[in-house]
């Protein structure tokens, strides 16, 4: 039965074999694939590490601010620095980012002031007011919806003749189970839209493990049905993530259409600060396994071997970023408080009679 096309078990197993995980650095930072090492200068390697350290410190300070009641919703990012920052590092400034709610580090790297990210977390309208030349949209809360939006933006880029401009969007393994995700992939493929879809497989959709969501051998293979190239990459390996994303961008700007990337990564903490306790559904062995694959440790070892990084430089950088984040938090604290009447006005471009009456009612109360 091994060669029988009706041996369905073998058929399903073969799907996973088509998507071997791309890796350049092992968990200890040793090179395991010389052929795929990206053409990055020493200065660029250091810059990538600096951005990853920035992201880790931003996470740690954001958790502290959340505990102090100075942030609203926050989705932890520790552990996903390679998946997020290294994929962004392969982009150009003119590219568009359609983020999920965990993808704040990338949009800050793309130019969003930190205090704006904090205002977004607090639900303040100022957190969604961006300069026109900033090619991002506010992080999407609706799971998977950003795939459809990113597809639409990329189709627009193609129709407008934007020859060296792509869109990238991110969701998690849970997002890959949403219908919006498939629809975005399907239409992007049909119209050869210049878009990169990233599924960050961090193992859990809140408390639901990946193997309870889908029977698929990989999440990368979900692109096969719509006919687009799909790749699975070690999401804890910044060099591998960068190389795959860079190749995907080159493919897209050449007019070949979209690419789907599955990054095998892990979030070290809870799904969000909204009461999730990962110790209730994850084992100690699971935490230990992934912490041994920490992308910062892996990349640090690689750079230290090349004499490009020191503990002293990292400590200096941590202090610098901590100060930046503290200043951003103060700036967010000073933002003018929103009023109910203003919120209603912002929500409706053409408010009906009932809303107009409510606006007038609240304006009268607020003026007292």
Buried (B, 14 or more C-beta within 10 A) or exposed (E): EEEEEEEEEEEEEEBBEEBEBBBBBBBEBEBEBEEBEBEBEEEEBBEBBBBBBBBBBBBBBBBEBBEEEBBBBBBBBBBBBBBBBBBBBBBEEEBBBBBBBBBBBBBBBBBBBBBBBBBBBBEBBBBBEBEEEBBBBBBBEEBBBBBBBBBBBBBEBBEEEBEEBBBBBBBBBBBBBBEBBBBBBBBBBBBBBBBBBBBBBBBBBEBBEBEEBBEBBBBBBBBBEBEBBBBBBBBBBBBBBBBBBBBBBEBBBEEBBBBBBBBBBBBBBBBBBEEBEBEEEBEEEBBEEBEEBBBBBBBBBBBEEEEBBEEEBBEEBBEBBBEBBEEBBEBBEEBEEBBBBBBBBEEEEEBEEEBEEBBEEBBEEEEE
